[in-house]
């Protein structure tokens, strides 16, 4: 079953389509004391494209992400996804959309502390009505793809920061979303671990054909994306393509001693099929193992991370 057909079976939209914003305005407060967060933003994000949204604090980056994801309705303008204006949908419909068509990765993971990694990753599917067995099976495949085989039953407090973010990425990808939204996804990580997480995130998005929208203050994070949008005072002031996206490769990470694979995970994502997929195999030796956007390495961070906030909206 294809990713689109799989999403259709869960009630989600099925097409890979551009996400577009037109003349977006977002204001807060009442007349006479209004704050303008967005002042007429136009933006199109194509399937498979990765876009970094940069700008100083208060420039409107996070507000734009929230409007694009249907979390906040714009005061004026519209956000279109699969031919629908998100603001015209009911709250329940937008919630369902965020569960099936959109994936989210936040700065601190926002994993449920009482659930093991496999159930945290499977949560969007189970909330959508998928059986626990089926959802956990697919979550396990994504965890293995992201270098976490053998860690499926660990709880967030038993994972390093980088490992916890990989679980969050698996959760974002498990429904085969059309768009992945990442808000400062490496903000709580050290540079080496952040580098590895970005490699995982951008590669997985590209391999699945999902668009990726990353909000960041860090130019090194933006360098991983194929396009950078600069914001100031609620407006887009620059929009630059980066044909050779990707930061320099990090040193090969040490293989964890907790049961993770001893070789790089495969370079193709798990199939979103109803039946269990064949065991995932390591990438052939002829495939480069540390070129950004082409492979992923197991996390080498060893310090436990406490990523225990509530489930995403």
Residue pairs with C-beta under 8 A, 6 or more apart in sequence:
1 9
1 271
1 272
1 273
1 274
2 272
3 176
3 208
3 209
3 272
4 14
4 15
4 16
4 176
5 14
6 176
6 272
6 273
6 274
7 13
7 14
7 100
7 101
7 175
7 176
7 177
7 272
8 14
9 274
10 100
10 125
10 128
10 129
10 130
10 175
11 96
11 100
11 128
11 129
12 96
12 97
12 99
12 100
12 101
12 128
12 175
13 81
13 82
13 97
13 100
13 101
13 178
15 82
15 178
16 47
16 48
16 178
16 209
17 47
17 81
17 82
17 83
17 178
18 44
18 45
18 46
18 47
18 211
19 44
19 45
19 68
19 79
19 80
19 81
19 178
19 179
19 211
19 213
20 43
20 44
20 45
20 79
20 80
20 81
21 41
21 42
21 43
21 44
21 64
21 67
21 68
21 77
21 78
21 79
21 80
22 42
22 77
22 78
22 79
22 80
23 40
23 41
23 42
23 76
23 77
23 78
24 38
24 40
24 41
24 42
24 43
24 64
24 67
24 74
24 76
24 77
24 78
24 79
25 36
25 38
25 39
25 40
25 41
25 74
25 75
25 76
25 77
26 36
26 37
26 38
26 60
26 63
26 67
26 72
26 74
26 75
26 234
27 34
27 35
27 36
27 37
27 75
28 34
28 35
28 37
29 35
36 234
37 60
37 63
37 234
38 60
38 63
38 64
38 67
38 74
38 234
38 235
39 60
39 233
39 234
39 235
40 77
40 235
41 60
41 64
41 77
41 234
41 235
41 236
42 236
43 51
43 64
43 68
43 229
43 236
45 51
45 68
45 179
45 211
45 213
46 211
47 178
47 209
47 210
47 211
48 205
48 206
48 209
48 210
48 211
49 211
49 212
49 226
49 227
50 202
50 205
50 206
50 211
50 212
50 213
50 214
50 224
50 225
50 226
50 227
50 245
51 211
51 212
51 213
51 214
51 225
51 226
51 227
51 228
51 229
52 214
52 215
52 216
52 221
52 222
52 224
52 225
52 227
52 228
52 229
53 61
53 64
53 65
53 213
53 214
53 215
53 216
53 229
53 231
54 61
54 216
54 217
54 219
54 222
54 228
54 229
54 230
54 231
55 61
55 230
55 231
55 232
56 217
56 232
57 217
59 231
59 232
59 233
59 234
60 231
60 233
60 234
60 235
61 215
61 231
62 183
62 215
63 72
63 234
64 215
64 231
65 181
65 183
65 213
65 215
66 72
67 73
67 74
67 79
68 79
68 179
68 181
68 213
69 98
69 102
69 104
69 179
69 181
70 79
70 81
70 86
70 89
70 94
70 97
70 98
70 102
71 94
71 98
71 313
73 86
73 87
74 87
78 85
78 86
78 87
79 85
79 86
79 87
80 86
81 97
81 101
81 178
81 179
82 101
82 178
86 94
86 97
89 97
95 313
96 128
98 104
98 312
98 313
99 124
99 127
99 128
99 175
100 124
100 128
100 175
100 177
101 175
101 177
101 178
101 179
102 177
102 178
102 179
102 180
102 181
103 124
103 171
103 172
103 173
103 175
103 177
103 179
103 180
103 181
103 210
104 172
104 180
104 181
104 182
104 183
104 312
105 165
105 168
105 169
105 172
105 180
105 181
105 182
105 183
105 185
105 201
106 168
106 182
106 183
106 184
106 185
106 309
106 312
107 183
107 184
107 185
107 187
107 188
108 188
108 307
108 309
109 156
109 164
109 165
109 167
109 168
109 305
109 307
109 309
110 168
110 307
110 309
110 310
110 311
110 312
111 117
111 120
111 156
111 164
111 167
111 168
111 171
111 307
111 308
111 309
112 119
112 120
112 123
112 156
112 308
112 310
112 311
113 155
113 156
113 157
113 308
114 155
115 123
115 155
116 152
116 153
116 154
116 155
117 143
117 148
117 151
117 152
117 153
117 154
117 155
117 156
117 159
117 167
117 170
118 136
118 139
118 140
118 143
118 152
118 153
119 126
119 136
119 139
120 156
120 167
120 168
120 171
121 139
121 142
121 143
121 167
121 170
121 171
121 174
122 130
122 132
122 135
122 136
122 138
122 139
122 171
122 174
123 171
123 311
124 171
124 174
124 175
125 134
125 135
125 138
125 139
125 174
125 175
126 132
126 135
128 175
134 274
135 174
137 276
138 174
138 270
138 272
139 152
139 170
139 171
139 174
140 152
141 270
141 277
141 280
142 170
142 173
142 174
142 269
142 270
143 149
143 151
143 152
143 166
143 167
143 170
144 261
144 265
144 270
144 280
145 170
145 204
145 265
145 266
145 269
145 270
145 280
146 166
146 169
146 170
146 200
146 204
146 265
146 296
147 166
147 200
147 260
147 261
147 264
147 265
147 296
147 297
147 298
147 299
148 163
148 166
148 167
148 170
148 260
148 298
149 259
149 260
149 261
149 265
149 280
150 256
150 258
150 259
150 260
150 261
151 159
151 163
151 256
151 258
151 259
151 260
154 163
154 258
156 164
156 167
156 305
156 306
156 307
156 308
157 304
157 306
157 308
158 304
159 167
159 304
159 305
159 307
160 193
160 299
160 301
160 302
160 303
160 304
160 305
161 188
161 189
161 190
161 193
161 301
161 303
161 305
161 307
162 189
162 193
162 194
162 196
162 197
162 299
162 300
162 301
162 305
163 299
163 301
163 305
164 305
164 307
165 185
165 186
165 189
165 193
165 197
165 307
166 197
166 200
166 299
168 307
169 197
169 200
169 201
169 204
171 312
172 180
173 180
173 204
173 208
173 210
173 269
176 208
176 210
176 272
177 210
178 210
178 211
179 210
179 211
179 212
179 213
180 201
180 205
180 210
180 211
180 212
180 213
181 213
182 201
182 212
182 213
182 214
182 215
183 215
184 215
184 216
184 217
185 197
185 198
185 201
185 214
185 216
185 221
186 193
186 194
186 197
186 198
186 216
186 218
186 221
188 305
188 307
189 197
189 301
190 301
192 250
192 251
192 300
192 301
193 299
193 300
193 301
194 221
195 247
195 250
196 250
196 253
196 296
196 297
196 299
196 300
197 299
198 221
198 224
198 247
199 224
199 250
199 292
199 293
199 295
199 296
199 297
200 296
201 212
201 224
202 212
202 224
202 225
202 245
202 246
202 292
202 293
203 267
203 292
203 293
203 294
203 295
203 296
204 269
204 296
205 211
205 212
206 293
207 267
207 268
207 269
208 269
212 225
214 221
214 222
214 224
214 225
216 222
220 247
222 228
223 242
223 245
223 246
223 247
224 245
224 246
224 247
224 292
224 293
225 242
225 245
226 241
226 242
226 243
226 245
227 239
227 240
227 241
227 242
228 238
228 239
228 240
228 242
229 236
229 238
229 239
229 240
230 236
230 237
230 238
230 239
230 240
231 237
245 292
245 293
246 291
246 292
246 293
247 292
248 292
249 290
249 291
249 292
250 290
250 297
252 289
252 290
252 297
253 297
253 298
253 299
253 300
254 298
254 300
255 261
255 262
255 298
256 298
256 299
256 300
260 298
261 282
261 298
263 282
263 283
264 282
264 283
264 287
264 289
264 295
264 296
264 297
265 280
265 282
265 283
265 295
265 296
266 280
266 281
266 282
266 283
267 283
267 287
267 294
267 295
270 277
270 280
271 277
283 289
283 295
287 294
287 295
288 294
288 295
289 295
289 297
290 297
